[in-house]
Amino acid sequence: MNDLKEKYLESIRETAETYFRKGEFFCSEAVVQTINDALGKPYSDDVVKLASGFPIGLGKAQCLCGAVSGGEMALGMVYGRVHGETMNPKMFEKAKGLHDLIKDQYKSTCCRVITKEWAGDNFQSPERKNHCINITGRVAEWVARELIEDGVIKIEEK
């Protein structure tokens, strides 16, 4: 099962990265689409529209990393609530876990800080784009791993 799980998680990462690399989606959109698909599409493909304002740190403001925003939205697909429900304690736990993962690795969740090496190039360099593609894949993989560990996504041999 562990080998199967790792292969599945690798496919999640690759899917999110491919969406971004091919220009089909930006970071936040790629994470949301990938996780919605992994969940069996509980939301229509239109859910990606909700993530469209988040790339490049909130609409190119270079604030909160778009991949992190997309990951938080993807977590909300499972752990979020609707009017009248109490907050699922896992929502905050998972949201903080994703925040801490990125902050620990990159020392920030701010797009401007995470990409400071390429300041001002607005994705003109392939190196910056690849850096963001990698973060996008990492976030999608982390969210999927959490969902597997919680039994939300079940991996079965075919």
C-alpha positions in Angstrom: 0.0 0.0 0.0 2.8 2.4 0.8 4.3 2.1 -2.6 0.9 2.5 -4.2 0.3 5.6 -2.0 3.6 7.2 -3.0 2.9 6.5 -6.7 -0.5 8.1 -6.3 0.9 11.1 -4.6 3.5 11.5 -7.3 0.7 11.5 -9.9 -1.1 14.2 -7.9 2.1 16.3 -7.8 2.7 15.8 -11.5 -0.9 16.7 -12.4 -0.8 20.0 -10.6 2.7 20.8 -12.0 1.6 19.9 -15.5 -1.5 22.2 -15.4 0.8 25.1 -14.4 3.7 24.2 -16.8 1.4 23.9 -19.8 -0.3 27.3 -19.0 -3.7 25.7 -18.4 -3.9 27.0 -14.9 -1.8 29.1 -12.5 -0.7 27.9 -9.1 -3.9 28.3 -7.0 -6.1 27.0 -9.9 -3.9 24.0 -10.5 -4.1 22.9 -6.9 -7.9 23.3 -6.7 -8.5 21.5 -10.0 -6.2 18.6 -9.0 -7.7 18.1 -5.6 -11.3 18.4 -6.9 -10.5 15.7 -9.4 -8.8 13.5 -6.8 -12.0 13.8 -4.6 -14.1 12.6 -7.5 -15.3 16.1 -8.5 -17.7 17.0 -5.7 -17.7 20.4 -7.3 -18.1 21.3 -10.9 -15.0 22.4 -12.8 -16.3 26.0 -12.2 -14.9 25.7 -8.7 -11.6 26.7 -10.2 -13.0 30.1 -10.9 -12.9 30.8 -7.2 -9.2 30.3 -7.2 -8.5 32.6 -10.2 -7.8 35.7 -8.2 -5.1 34.2 -6.1 -2.1 33.6 -8.4 1.1 35.5 -8.0 0.3 36.5 -4.4 -3.3 37.6 -4.7 -3.8 39.0 -8.2 -0.1 39.8 -8.8 0.2 41.7 -5.5 2.9 39.2 -4.5 1.4 38.7 -1.1 0.2 35.2 0.0 1.6 32.5 -2.2 -1.1 31.4 -4.7 -0.3 27.7 -4.3 -0.9 28.1 -0.5 -4.2 29.9 -1.3 -5.3 27.1 -3.6 -4.3 24.5 -1.0 -6.3 26.2 1.7 -9.3 26.3 -0.7 -8.8 22.6 -1.5 -8.8 21.8 2.3 -12.0 23.7 2.6 -13.6 21.4 0.1 -13.4 18.7 2.7 -13.1 20.3 6.1 -15.0 23.5 5.4 -18.5 24.3 6.5 -21.7 25.8 5.3 -24.1 28.2 7.1 -25.4 26.7 10.3 -22.6 24.1 10.8 -20.0 24.3 13.5 -16.4 24.6 12.5 -14.6 21.3 11.9 -11.5 21.5 14.1 -9.5 19.8 11.4 -10.0 22.8 9.2 -7.8 25.0 11.3 -5.4 22.2 12.1 -4.9 21.4 8.4 -4.8 25.0 7.3 -2.0 25.7 9.8 -0.2 22.6 8.8 0.0 23.8 5.2 1.0 27.3 6.3 3.8 25.8 8.5 5.0 23.5 5.7 5.7 26.3 3.3 6.9 28.7 6.0 9.4 26.2 7.3 10.8 25.4 3.8 10.8 28.9 2.3 10.8 31.1 5.5 7.6 32.8 4.4 4.3 32.3 2.7 4.6 35.6 0.9 5.1 35.2 -2.9 7.5 38.2 -3.0 9.7 36.6 -0.4 9.5 33.1 -1.8 10.5 34.4 -5.3 12.9 37.3 -4.2 15.7 35.7 -6.2 13.7 36.7 -9.3 12.4 40.0 -8.1 10.6 42.0 -10.8 10.8 39.4 -13.5 7.1 38.6 -13.5 7.7 35.0 -14.6 9.9 36.1 -17.4 12.6 33.5 -16.4 12.0 29.8 -16.7 13.7 29.4 -13.4 11.1 31.4 -11.5 8.3 29.6 -13.2 9.8 26.2 -12.4 10.2 27.3 -8.8 6.5 28.1 -8.6 5.6 25.0 -10.4 7.5 23.0 -7.8 5.7 24.7 -4.9 2.4 24.1 -6.6 3.1 20.4 -6.9 4.3 20.2 -3.4 1.2 21.8 -2.0 -1.2 19.6 -4.0 0.8 16.5 -2.9 0.7 17.6 0.8 -3.1 18.2 0.7 -3.7 14.8 -1.0 -1.5 13.1 1.6 -3.5 14.6 4.4 -6.7 13.5 2.7 -5.4 10.0 2.4 -4.3 9.9 6.0 -7.8 11.0 7.1 -9.4 8.4 4.9 -11.1 10.9 2.6 -9.2 9.7 -0.5 -9.0 5.9 -0.7 -6.3 4.3 -2.8 -7.1 0.9 -4.2 -5.2 -1.4 -6.5 -6.8 -1.7 -9.9 
